[in-house]
Amino acid sequence: MSSHVLALLLLLLGGGTTAFQQPQSLLRSKSIIDNNSHLTKFTTGKSAVSSTRSIISSTTLSAEQSSTISDNRPQAFATGYSTNPTSLTTAIEEATAAALSSLPPATDLQYKIDLAIVSTSSLYDEPMSSIVPNVIKVIEASSGLYGYTGLNHLVGCTAGGVIGSRTNTANALSESSSDNNQRECTPYEAEAAPAISVTLALLPNVDITTFHVNGEDVPEFDGGLFQQEFGGRDSTEVWKRLVGLGSSSNDDDKAGDKNNNDPIFMMIPSPAFQNNLDDFMSGLQYAYPNGQTFGGIASTVSSLARARLFCYSDGGNDSGTVYGSGCVGVSFQGDIRVDTMIAQGAKPVGGVYRVVATGRGGATAEEDEAARSTIGAIVLDEAATAEEEQMMEEEEDDEDDEPMDEKQAKKARLAAEYAKSRIPKPPLAEANFVMRRLSDDDQAFMRRALLIGLERGGSLVGRTPNELARLAKGEGHRFTVRQVASAGMKDGSVTFPLGSVDIDNGARCRFFVRDGEFAKKEAKALWMGYKKRELERSLFGGMESDDGESSSLNPPTGCLVLPTLDRGVKLYGGKPGYESGLVSEFLPNVPSISGFFANGVLGKLDGTIAGNVGVSNENMLHGSSSQYVVFRSKTKRPIYSPYQAQRDAAKAAAAKAEADAAEQELAAEDEKRSRMSKSSFGSESEAAPRSDNGELIVKRREVHSGRALSVSTVEWSVAEKTAKPTSVLEGYMWEKETQVDRLRE
């Protein structure tokens, strides 16, 4: 018999499946990154880990280190969510463990978690000082399972409502199209109920700095006129020092890098910090003109409780301080991009007006400031109103089947009513006139609060006047909605909060009301516009943003949802989880959705989505709004998918189980043959015949003698002396020959 046939038989008899017999330690070494799906795991020796970790002391690699060390770490966010109603400690442990299980495995370059964002309900009775130590404790206790040995930074707060998500369980055997479109996570919202959300982030090549600022430390912003008064070298030094980014040699090295010099700030102020918030945001925008700001004001379920803030930094002076006032935050610099947008949830009512008179100047600076924020009289802008009404009629024609006669009658009534608005009137008088034509719910809202939207800067040439249509096209909001702070009962004027806005004659304005159905349409249109802009940037790569980037966008890695307390179930008619569910619908591949219900949100109204509005897109505090924050990497980092990792791990386990079963079956068959062969050719001590060169001698089976036996009309030959095989291999060959003979017969 040829040697290659013998080799094949030997492989079938004794060869194993080496891919499935590797020890588990080899399956857990350093990460191999698949750019198209997820990360696969296996281990490294301790010596390699210690030597590499001695080189890298932070998550940011220098150019020299990047050239010698392959840095393929993914940017990853993972959220854990717990609704344990009684124990805060148990809830922290459950949420942190769930977040750890959704992170990629630790590697030599990433053995500590960069940032944790914690949102917890204010209803827990346990002290909030236990949050930071317990989060760190769970991470360190799980180092043997996940490989992470600690935490670098943490920020968070208490809230009146918590938003979190859980990673969806993958189906290892499903190959259907519906499974391919499976969402990475399922978001949850808990309003006025015990809950906690822990988001863990891996941010390679990102400089992270946490800070806490007291209200008394924030100077009054005067446009940068002061220089030496607060001990700074220039007018921006005081603002940089407040957030821990004072001038240093590192800053000088990055002077030519625009992206490094423009950090991204996430801020969580306490409610008491609102008096200093405008100055603080104005100062940061002055110090970092191309920087970004987002965040929300901490809140509580009960107005009698006090909001708490959490801030921790590894190597700092404290082990995780809990603050009752001030503002905590974190700054990001490096390989991270943040897209923000804000939904106002306000429906326009009535026509579009122009301001024809503002407030009169007073004898004091405060009176002058109030005058600049006051509207004295308005008049209908007929051209803008007609354009708006025409677009609304076109939308109604597409949706409604109202008879033409009724439409004409309605149009005639509106024209007659608008004719009365051609005469300049005080805003309160015009608001009373508009309110008569509204529904009962809208009238009730206008009696409680008066909202007026001021048209934002920038030309309307080539842009859509209708609010929802603008948002769906990614053009941003047309009006910035503000609540009136006070009204003059004698002259009917209205005044906005002092210093919030400067009103000029000729500015357009409009009345608004809060409406749940319109808020749903607005949020959906906002995300449609976001996806449109994202698609344009991905396809063409030439849509420049505020920071001057023009490259195509990388997939998002996480999302924060920050609604205010009066949204949620109250606004959307008792339906919980509407906004976080909308995020999951438009971003199905995002593995982490988290956030909290705030007392107000911070940032630019259009954020980075429609940043071409001009100077009117400034950082400010928005009430009764929702902010959406999308994180991604600037560079082409690999994407980690917990869902795909679970699915592939389940497939690998199923394949290994199948291979082990096949191997066990083959071993049982070999054992059976061995017993049969040994019983056939003698005792175990007999050696199989071999040639001079040591190869087994295999002969064909021979029947030595036989006798005739007649059964019915057929004559058979029955063997009297059967040959015995001299080895297991020879017995196996004879058995196969017998099977072939039977098949031939």
Secondary structure, 3 states (H helix, E strand, C coil): CCHHHHHHHHHHHHCCCHHHCCCCCHHHEEEEECCCCCEEEECCCHHHHHHHHHHCCCCCCCHHHHHHCCCCCCCEEEEEEECCCCCHHHHHHHHHHHHHHCCCCCCCCCCCEEEEEEEEECCCCCCHHHHHHHHHHHHHHCHHHHCCCCEEEEEEEEECEEEEEEECCCCCCCCCHHHHCCCCEEEEEEECCCCEEEEEEECCCEEEEEEEECHHHCCCCCCCCCCCCCCCCCCCHHHHHHCCCCCCHHHHHCCCCHHHHCCEEEEEECHHHHHHHHHHHHHHHHHCCCCEEEEECCCCCCCCCCCCEEEEECCCCCCCEEECCCEEEEEEEECCEEEEEEECCEEEEEEEEEEEEECCCCCCHHHHHHHHCEEEEEEECHHHHHHHHHHHHHHHHHHCCCCHHHHHHHHHHHHHHHHHHHCCECHHHHHHHHHCCCCHHHHHHHHHCCEEEEECCCCCCCCCCCHHHHHHCCCCCCEEEEECCEECCCCCCEECCCCCCCCCCCCEEEEEEECHHHHHHHHHHHHHHHHHHHHHHHHHCCCCCCCCCCCCCCCCCEEEEEEECCCCCCCCCCCCCHHHHHHHHHCCCCCCEEEECECCEEECCCCCCCCCCCCCCCCEEECCCEEEEEEECCCCCCCCCHHHHHHHHHHHHHHHHHHHHHHHHHHHHHHHHHHHHHHHHCCCCCCCCECCCCCECCCCCCEEEEEEEEECCEEEEEEEEECCCCCHHHHHHHHHHHHHHHHHC
